[in-house]
């Protein structure tokens, strides 16, 4: 058999038959949920039946199968079933616009589409039911069951339960169906087409073969020290490559995946799953950081104790980073700091977290150092959809905050004359689907041009300084890295998002959105009657609060890159209104255009 993720999945299921493979909520809507489990034997049976059901629906090697659903057990099991048949998984973000969904289904030539539930299916009417030249899937499958009478008849549709029953019947005739199919999959076969969630333009279909998938997880996860004894709390969208490699890594190494009920319920899910590792994007750590600081601000005494504990933790952090012995007096103080402050922070995240991995966007060095001081190690990595997630990563045994670590496995990194980061590796995509020109533009002489600007430190760790296209050139000819400015301003736990503008302008300005949870608490302490974010954005005292945060950020900046003016927006940026990508990065051109009048007024 070829060495693929699904071959290793079969081996894992045989090696750990009674060990828990997945934990998942009985209900995704109930306030309090019961948790269910499948061991590797039963998990394998689920994948077997789904694969057989897919075959019964006519899915064959090379066919494209799209999944439009939130992160859940069925998504992971379907992915393993599709890949095992040699078919191609096409993930679609649930937050995608109807036009983008229609484009992806047409561009990928998806033969089958899985959707979350009946409500999503009905929303698809505008895409699937209209007369269009765009190619549509032959069949739609609802993951959550629904009465047949309620399913619209504009296209052939069924449920996952019905497909699984067909699969179970087929397995009685051919019980080794999945295993035989897995044996026919070649490393160079296409495994998945992942559409970019870029900040501008049409999504591009990134084509990955089984070579890229296997290369990524077989080198990245062992390097981090992940084992079959670990358990994750899984919540990133599987349409994002960083979320997707959790499925593949778990199939390879046999760790338990614990599926969060939802990203809005993470605080409770941490307590109930009690993960040992998590993979997340920076926005998650920023929100946790803001919540911790808000709790510390409840009283002056509490803040004083917290600041003392944090400074003690920072000294411990410095010793660990520099591999110095910890002085006895500092160790004694830290023991007290843990008991008074840090143990409760760690318990909020389940109490068993060995480390967390951050990717998908730059993580503020200050945020990483804050968590390390509190006893939680957040390891930043670097990669793109085109590189099958990480090509560099810090590890629990070799890390430096402010960098994205050293290259993984076969990865070679080169810095071009203009500072652009170039990558050569088996992890790099095969091509952009049906776009030879775009492929040729980024794959030059075997090197993938990332579009990111970076440099190496003296130990060979990569540091990403900004996106090549995002660099701001002021009217004075100075280059400014907006992500650095945004990260500094967002250190204030009263601020949710920041957008820096200044290209071809005299100076930089900032559009700021408020973190309502923390601002509302602060407002009550100040005796202010603020009913919502809009009222807060117009309040003079709130403006002074944000002005101090901007001034603090400016104190770390050179004169030419300081933020001279800012505006507080009456609402936050969201995925739904098109201002954030599904990985929670700001769509710069969208924000620039939408708030042009506000920006112009600041000049």
N, C-alpha and C positions, 0 to 999 in steps of 0.2 A: 504493500500500500504506500501511496505517496504521503510524505510528512505534511499533514495539514491540520488545521484546528479541529476539524471534525474527527479525524483519526485519533487525535489525542483525547478528544471528548469520550470516545468509546473506551479508550484505555483507562481514563479517569473513573468512569462509571464501573468498570470491572475492579479497579484497585480499591475503591471506597464504596462498596455496595450499600452499606447501612449508614454511612455518614450523611449528615444533612447537606444537601446541595443548595436548596433555596428556602428562604423564609419570605412569606408574602401575606399581605392583609386579606382577611376574608371579605372585607368590604372596603371600597375606596371612597365611600361617601359618609360612612358612620363616623360620629365624633370620637367614639371609643371603638376600637376594632380588636377582633381576635386574630392571632397570628397562626397561619398554617405552615406546614413544612412538607417538603418532599425529599426523600433520600435520593442518592444517585441512581439507584435501581429504578425507582418510580419516575424520576426525572427523565431517565433514558427511555422509559416506556412512553412518556408523554411525547418526547421528540420523535420516537418511532411512529407513533400513531399520526402525528401531524405530517410527517414526511410521506407516509402511505396515503393520507388524505389528499395531500398535494398532488401525488401521482394520479390518484383517482380523478382529480380535476384536470388532468392533462398536462401537468407541469413536468417538463423534461429538462435535461441538461442544457444550460445556456439560456433558458427562459428567464425573463425578468419578473420579479414579484415585489410589489410595492407595499410598504407598511406605513399607515398614517395613524399613529396612536401614541399615547403617553407611555412613559417607562413602566413596564409591568412584566410579570412572569411570562405571559403569552408571547410578548415581543421577543424575549430572549430565546424561548423554545422554538418559535417560528424561524428565527434567524439560523439556529443550528440545524433545523430541518431543511431549510432552503439550501444552505451551503452544503449539507451532506448529499443532497441530490445533484449537486453540480449546477444548480440554478443560481440566480443572481439576486441578492437582496437590494432593494432600492428604498432607503429610508426617506420619509417625508416628515418635516416638523409639523406638529398639530397647529402651530401658530402661523403656518404659511398662508399667504393670500390665495384666494381662488385661482387667480391668474397663474401664480407660480405652481400650484398643484396641477393645474391643467397642463402647463408647460412640461413639468417633470414627467407626468404620466405619458405624454406624447413623445417627449425626447428619449425617454428610456425604453419606450415601447413595452411598458408593463403589461403582462398578460393577465395578471391577477392583482387585485387590490384588497388589502385588509384595512378596515376602518374600526375605530374604537367601539362605537355603539350606534344606536338608531339615530340619536340627535345629530351626530357627525354625518351619518349617511344621508339624512334629509338635507343637510347643508350642501351636500355634494350634488344636489339636484341641478344647481346652476352650472355645474361642470359636466356631469354625466348625462343629464337629461336634455340638454339643448342640442340643436342641430349645429354641428361643428365639423370642420375639416380635421380637427385634432384627433389623433388616435385615442381610443378609450379602451380600458381593460375589458376582457371578455366576461369577467365575473367579479363581483364584489362580495367580500366575506365580512360579516359583523363579528367582532371578537366577543362582545357581550350579546347574549341571546336576546331575541325579541320575537313576539308573536308574528307569525307569517302574514296575518292580515294587516299588520301595521307597516310592513316593509313596502316602500313604493315600488311600483312595477316598471319604472323607466329603464331599468337594466336588470340583467340576471343577477340575483342575489341569494345568499344563503348565510348560515351562521357557522361559527367555528365548531360548535358542538356537532352539527350535522356533518361537517367535513371530517371531524375526528372519528365519528361513528363509522363513516365509510372507510377510514383508514384502519380501524380496528378489525373490520370485516376482511380487508385485504391482507392484514397481518396473519390471520388464521390460515390463509392459503400460502402466504410467503412470509414467514416470521423473520427472515434475515434480509428483508427488502432494504432497509436503511443501511445496514452494514455492507451489503453488496454495492450499493450506490456510492457509499463513501470510498470504497476501494477503487472506483472508476474515476474519481476526481484527481486531476493533475494539478501540480503546483502552479502552472502557468494559466490555468482556467480562471476566468473572471469570477471573483467572489462577490463583489459589491460595487455599486455606483453611488457615491455619496455626493449630493449636490451641495455646493458651497452656500453658506448663508452670508455672503459678502455684503459689504456696506453699500455697494452700488451695482446696477446692472442686473441682467438675467443670471440666475444660478448656473454654475458650470458643473457638469457631471464628471466627478473625479473617479476614474476607473482604477480599482485595486484588484489584483489577482490574489490567489491564496499565498503566493510568495510574500507579498507585503504584509498580509495579516499575520502570518506565522512568524516572520522576521521580527515584527514589532513586539508581540507579546512574549515570545520565547526568549527575548533578550532584556526587555524592560522590566518585567515583573520579577524575575529571579534576581536582577541587579539590585532591586529595592529590598530584597529579602522577604518577599511575599511567599507564603506557604499554604498548604491545605488546611492549616489550623486557623487561618485568618477568616474574618467575616467582614463584609463591606456593608455600608448603608448606601444603596444605589438610588440615585435620583436624577442624575444628568440625563437629558434626552438622548435616546439611542440614535437619533438622527445626527447627533454630534459625534465625531470620531472619538473624542475623549471618553464619552459615555459608552460607545460601542466596544472599545477594547476591554472594558470590564467583563462583557459577555465572553469574549475570546480568552481572556486571561483566566477566568474562572473555569472554563472548559479545559484549559491546558493544565492548570495547577491544582484544581479541585478545592479552591476556597469557597466558602458559603457566600452567596449573594443574598443580602437582605433588602427587599424592595420597599422603599419608603412609600407611605400612603400618598403623600404629595409633598411638593417642595414647600408649601405653606405650612406643613405640619412637622417640619424637621425637628423642632425642639422636642416634641413628644416622641418622634420616631427614634431619635438618638437614645432616649431613655429606654425604649422598649427593645430595640435591636442590639444596642451596646456594641457598636462596631469596633474592630481593631485597626482598620484602615478606611479612609474615605478618599475619593477622587472628586474634586470640585473645581469650580471656576472662582476667580478672585472675589466676585460679588458676594458669594456665600460667606467668605471670611470677613469681608468688610461689614456685612450685616451682623455677624456674630460679635465682631469687635465693637461695633456701635452699641449693641445691646449690653455688653459687659461694662462699657464706660457709663452708660445711662444708669445702670444699677449702682455703680460706684459713686455717682453724683447725687444719690438720694439724700445724703447728709454730709456736712463738712468733715465730721469725724471719720465717716466711712471712706471719704475720698482721701483723707490724710493717711489712713492705714493702707489703702489700696496703693497710693503713690509710693509709700515706703516699701511695700511688698514688691512692687514692680521694679523699683531700683535695685533691690536685692536680687531679684530674678535676672535683671540685665547683667549683673556682675557674674552670676552663675553662667549665663548664656555666653558671655565673652570668654570665660575660662574654657568652656566646652568647644567653642569655635576655634580658639587658639591652642586647644589641646594642652592647657595648663592645669596644674593641680589646683583644686579648690581650697582656699585657705579655711582653716577650721572655724574661725569666727563667722565667716560668710556662710559656711555650711550650716552652722547652728541657727543663724538668722533665717536662712532659707527654709529650714524645717518649720520654723514658726510661721513664715510667710505662707507656706503651703497649707498649714492647718487653718490659718485665719482667712486666706483668700483663694489660693490657687486650687486646692482640692475641690472646692465647690464649682469652679469653672470647668475642671476636668469632668466632674460628675454630670454637668449639664450636657456634655458630649458623650455620655454613656459610661465614662470612667475606665474604659479599656483601650482607648485610642493610642496605638503605637506611633503613628504618624499620619499625616494627610498629604496628598499630592495636589498641587494647584497647577492648572494649565488653562489654555484657551485664550488667555489675555495676560498682560503683565500684572504681577502681584507687587504691591508696594513693599519695599524693603522694610519700612517701619512697621507694617502690619505683620510681616513674618517675624521680625525681632520681638514684637509685642507678644505673640503667641509663644515663642521660644522661652521668653522670660517667664511666662506663666506655666511652662512645663509641657507645651504642646508643639511638636515639631511639624512645621509646614514646609514641604519640599517643593520648590518650584521647578517645573520642567518646561521644555519648549518644543513645539512642533506645529504642524499645520495639517489641514485635511489632506493635502497633497503628499504629506510624509507619513501618513497613517498614525497621526498623533506624535508622540515624543521621539525626538532624535537626540536630545540632550536632557539630562535630569540630575538634580542633586539627589544624593542617597543618604540614608540614616548614618552612614559611616564616613561620608565625604560631602560636605555641604558648605556653601557660603551664601549668605543672604545678599540679595542684589544681583545674583547671577542665576543662570538656568542650568548650571552644572556642566559636566563633561559629556562628550559624545558617547552614545550607546553602541555597543557591539561593533558592527561593521561601518558605522557612520563616519564619514569624513566631512569636516567642515573647513571651508575656506572663506576668507574675507576679501571681497573684491576691492579694487582701487577706490571705488566710491563708498566703501564701507558696507556694501550689501553682503548678507550672509548667503553663502552657496553651500548646497548639500549634495553629497553623493552617497547613495545607500540602496540596498534592496528594499528599503521601506518607502522609497519614492514611488509615486503613482506610475502607472503605465502611460496614461494619456488623459486628456480631457475628451469626453465622449463626443465624437463627431466634429471636433474642432482642432484640426491639424495646425492651423495658424496660431491659436492660443497655446497649444502644446509646444510648438517650436519656439515660441517667445520665452517660455520659462525653462525648458530643458535644452541646454546648450552644451554640447560636447560632454554629455553625461552628467552635467551639474545642474541641479535644480536651483533656480534663482527665486529666493523666498520673498523678496520685497521688503525684508526687514533689515535694519541697520544694526550692526553689532561689533563687538570687539572681544578679545580674550584677555583675561587677567593673567597674572604671573604664574598661576598654577594650571593654566590651560582650561579654565572654566569660561564658558561663553556668557557674555553680558549683552542683552538686547537693549538698545537705546531708543529705538522708535521704528515706526513704519516708514519706509522710503517715501511713499506717497503722502504720508500724513505730516511730514516735517513742514513747519510753518516758516516762511521767509518773510520777515517784516520789511516794511518800506525802507528801513535803514540797512537792509542787506544781511541782517543777522538771522541765523537759523535757530529755531526753537522747537524742542521736542514736546508736543502738547501732552502726551501721556504722563510725562514726569510731573508737569504742573497739575494735571488733574488728580494724580495720585496724592500729591501733597495736600491739596485742598480737601480731598475726601477723607483725610485723617480726622477731620472734625466729625464726631458722631451725630451732628445735627444736619449733615449734608448727605443726600442720597446719591446724586449724580452731578457731574461737572462736564461742561463742554467748553473747550478753549478755542477761541477764534483769533486770527491775527494775520493771516496770509495777505501780503502786500498792503498791510495797514501800518500805521505809525506805532502801534503797541498792541499788546495782547489784552483781550477781555475774556470774561467767563460768564457763561450761563449756568446758574446753579439751581438744583431742585432740592427740596427739603425732605429730610427723613422725618415723616410726620410722627412716628411712634416716639422718638426722642424729643422732638420739638414740642409736642403736646404736653409731655411731662414737665419739661422746662417752663413752658408757658404757665402751667398751673402753679408752679413754685413762685413764679413772678407775679401771680395774681392777674394774669391776662385771660380774657375770655375769647378764646379763638376756637371757632367751630370746625375749621377745615384748613387744608393747605393754602387755598386761595386767600383766606383771611390772614393767615400767617405771613404769606409772601408780601403783603402790603403793610404789615405792622412795622413801625419805626424801630422798636426794640429788637425785633427779629432781624431786621436789616443790620443793626449794630452787631448782633451776635455773629452774623455771617461775615461782616466786615472784619471782625477780629480774626476769624478763621482764615480769610484771604490774606490778611496782614501777616499772620503766622507763617503761611506758605511762602509769601514773598521774602521773608527773612532768610530763606534757604536758597534764594535765587539771585542770579546776576541781574544787574539793573535792566538790561535790554530784554530780559525774559519775564520780568515781573508783571503781574496782572494789575493794570491801571484802573479798570472799571469792571463792575459786575452787575448782573441783574438776576433777581430771584424769580423763577417761573412759577405760575400758579398751579402747576401740575408736574408730576414726575414723568420721565421718559418711560415708555412701556413697549413691550413687544407688539401688543395689540394695535397700538396706534402707529406702528411702523418706524419708531425712532430707535429701537434696540434690535439687534440681531437675536436669534434664539439663544446664543451663548452670552447674551447680555452686554455686548459691545455697542457703543453708540454709532449709529449711522450718520457720519459727519455731514455728508452732503444733504441728507434729508433735514437734519436739524438746522443747518445753515440756511436752507431755503425756507423752511417753515417759520423760523424766527428772524427772518431778514430785517424786518422793521425794528425789532428789539435790538438786534446787533448794530444796525445803522445808528440808532439813537445813542448808543454808548460811545460813538465816535464824534 
